[in-house]
Amino acid sequence: MSQVLIKKLFRLLGGGHQRSILSNQQASGEKLKLSKDLMANLSTFRETLGNSMDVEIRLLAMGQTQVGLIYLEGIVDRTALRENVIRALMVDTHTTGTHSDGKSGIAHSLKEKIISVCCVKESKDFKKLVHAVLSGFSVVLVDGDDTGLILKLPGYESRTITEPLTEQVVRGPREGFVESISTNVSLIRRKIRSPDIRFERMVIGRVTRTDVCIVFIKGIVNPDLVEEVKKRLRRIEIDGVLESGYLEELIKDSPYSFFPTVGNTEKPDKAAAQLLEGRIVIITDGTPFVLSVPYLFIESLHTSEDYYSSYYSASFFRILRFVFFIITTSLPALYVAISSFNPEVLPVKLLLTLKESREGVFLPAIGEVLLMGFVFEALREAGVRLPRNVGQAVSIVGALVIGQAAVTAGLVSAVTVIITALTGIAAFVLPSQAEALLFQRIIYTLLSGFLGFYGLFLGYAFMLVHTVNLRSLGVPYLSPVAPLTKGDMKDTLVRTPWWKMRARPEFLHGSNIQRQGKMPAPGPDEDN
Amino acid sequence: MTKLVSPRGVEYLYSAEKISGRQGVYLLITTVLPGLLFSPAIIYGLSDRSGWLTVLLAAALVLIQGLAVARLGEKYPRLTLVQYSQVLVGKMLGTAAGMVLILVFLYYAALLTRKQANLLTTMFMPNTPPIIFSISILLVSAYAIRNGLEVLARANELTLPIVLSFLFFVIFAIAPEMKWEHLTPVLEDGFMTVLKGVPTTAYFLAFILALSMLAPQLNKAGQLKGVVYRTVIAICFLQLVTFLSVTAVFGPRSDRLVFPVFVLARQINIADLIERVEPFIMLMWILSGFVSIGVLYYCVILALAQIFNLVDYRFLVLPTGVLLTSLSITMWEGSGQFLEQLILWSPYLAVMLVGLPLLLLAISFFRSGEGKTLED
């Protein structure tokens, strides 16, 4: 009820405002054509781009004809521009001439005969040319012709491909996505050579005009999902998209939930695997984090390595991760419930140990757990932000001061320290759920502080209803467990061997469900 | 959500959510389950150690009821009991039938809420007022059904296996304590003692009548009979298992237990390591309780909405929840009265639950031609 009200309120406050900005922009950006007069065109460019220091507008003489060259100094490939464009225009035209057959104008013949650049496009639309310049392309205008040439010669500094810090593997490819969208596209392209893979470009961000690429494999993906993703992305009206996190928040199914319903990865092999299962991948320019939808809860228990290593160990570690998921969300709450409400549930010996350790601690269990949890999160956050060498010092001080001194001073009990440490470490086992785990833990701890075991279990019931209600791009968040699809249980808590997983996940409702042919289980042939 | 149109031209937004046959079976089992956890003592009180025969008879009765519901559901595939009873016996009487269903379900939902609150206050937190537990558990149910039946069905798909595995864990762990002498001799007091407990036992099982309200939401036609068979076999089995294990462990003391399965769990001690598993029983109660109360709650508001021709049932969630909370607190003074009233009322309520679909089915035989024209 309140959600609906809040949504209505937002719409009331925000709607009108947004519309007016858009209409202003549309009015100013009317379809502007180039004229035949080079000087007039150049001055329009100068007006539009202003006198920014990196704007280069050059006049070249190509025989009798004047040619204008517009580019942004920092983001074009200067060598290529010099050798293949400027030299070609100034020198080569003397030998070959600029034969214009009269029909198609000088610009077209330049494109065909003179300019030796891989990708050249023609355009008469002024707005398109300006955006080309801003994207790191160079624009060539010829006097007496109302067609401009866009030369795709971007050249800017970008990071080399390195192993991603967030998803390190022992076995598996070590390359990671980088900030440049074209490199990222090439990384996926190198993994999947099917002609059916599609990279559809989209520009999002009214000011930043960020390139976004929707990737899917035609024939595997459910076309309705692709339409839905496009619809949601088209709906976005925002000034800037600086990281894929913006998009993630803007296309989520349930924007008020803290559970991630859009996945992200830095690894091309993982993105490729997502595509092969029939998911959709969204690459955003300027960030190595690539999004994938639909993203389901069960995926947070999986890593790419599960599929590369033996299925026994993969299944073992998945179950381990699930156990740690329960530990990290519930352990502090259980501790509070046991020590403050129902100590009798513990075996007597353990109970005595617990009582002894709590001797002389002035805080109640809930206070202890919250305090230590708070300190742990603060240390972790500081550890991430601080320079590396200082960070180590902080963690040593943290470990000593918090671990040893606090217990000796009687501020907290030793058991609490153990529980906080275990909880904290367990959270790193499911990195993609990190924030959801933290909030679940806080909620459960508070509830069990009020109502003991009942509070914790009530929290479970609420969280369960909440998560089964969640959807990612229309797919229920807890599929394939609830609703149960038997065939898809092969790749959940347990991974069955590859030769058993003949079908793609059914819950994604792909058009083509068959993943493998009828291959027998590996082994020597029977007649041998 | 797509819209469905009732025979009287009202569009029902909420009928569009579909659940699978398995989800339906699971939902019905869970609806009945909390009753099965505390009924063994009551059955023992009425039928003594021959109670397992009582359970079988009651299950047979409930199977007939269920098949009547299935038959009616197949006859009127897109209507609920409230709707087809209006088609069958006219608006006035049909509304009365709907009101009977609402009252019986409302009473049982309040009863389960109170039972759970009683369990929590007596066993875990004696100083907390029961209303806290009533409100909180109803909040979870309300949250689920506000988002639709399918949410409840999905949640239940996860919880029922957990709950049943706890139940069977308790029963296996307590198996060494069971003494089969407690169950013999069979039929020492004659057959009348067995019959004495049948209506009350049937009352606990007869809430599979909820199927008559859920039937239009099943995703495939023609699976109602299968759902009924599977559900009745499952609940009959569960009731037998709980009754037999409680009786075998406690013998003649069984009828004095207020929370038999809970006390059963208390006896567990495996190598001094696994003992005191009561919190798990509490978890079992909560996880099955909120779904069970949720289904009853859902049936009540769906029936209300259909009687008053409302397009959306969602706004009924809050007022009905408030009503249920206050009913669960004010209807009973304490455990003693609770049990007394249950034993006194349950035969009449069982007759209503079992009789209603049978009566409607009988009428539908006489009016079959007419019914079909009104149907679509």
HADDOCK unambig.tbl for C-alpha pairs under 7 A between the chains (distance, minus, plus):
assign (segid A and resid 345 and name CA) (segid B and resid 276 and name CA) 5.08 0.50 0.50
assign (segid A and resid 347 and name CA) (segid B and resid 273 and name CA) 6.87 0.50 0.50
assign (segid A and resid 453 and name CA) (segid B and resid 279 and name CA) 6.78 0.50 0.50
assign (segid A and resid 457 and name CA) (segid B and resid 283 and name CA) 5.94 0.50 0.50
assign (segid A and resid 461 and name CA) (segid B and resid 140 and name CA) 6.84 0.50 0.50
assign (segid A and resid 461 and name CA) (segid B and resid 287 and name CA) 6.46 0.50 0.50
assign (segid A and resid 462 and name CA) (segid B and resid 140 and name CA) 5.81 0.50 0.50
assign (segid A and resid 464 and name CA) (segid B and resid 155 and name CA) 6.35 0.50 0.50
assign (segid A and resid 465 and name CA) (segid B and resid 144 and name CA) 5.84 0.50 0.50
assign (segid A and resid 465 and name CA) (segid B and resid 151 and name CA) 6.81 0.50 0.50
assign (segid A and resid 465 and name CA) (segid B and resid 155 and name CA) 5.90 0.50 0.50
assign (segid A and resid 468 and name CA) (segid B and resid 151 and name CA) 6.07 0.50 0.50
assign (segid A and resid 468 and name CA) (segid B and resid 154 and name CA) 6.21 0.50 0.50
assign (segid A and resid 468 and name CA) (segid B and resid 155 and name CA) 5.99 0.50 0.50
assign (segid A and resid 469 and name CA) (segid B and resid 151 and name CA) 5.57 0.50 0.50
assign (segid A and resid 482 and name CA) (segid B and resid 154 and name CA) 5.06 0.50 0.50
assign (segid A and resid 482 and name CA) (segid B and resid 155 and name CA) 6.96 0.50 0.50
assign (segid A and resid 482 and name CA) (segid B and resid 157 and name CA) 5.92 0.50 0.50
assign (segid A and resid 482 and name CA) (segid B and resid 158 and name CA) 6.18 0.50 0.50
assign (segid A and resid 483 and name CA) (segid B and resid 154 and name CA) 5.45 0.50 0.50
assign (segid A and resid 483 and name CA) (segid B and resid 157 and name CA) 6.97 0.50 0.50
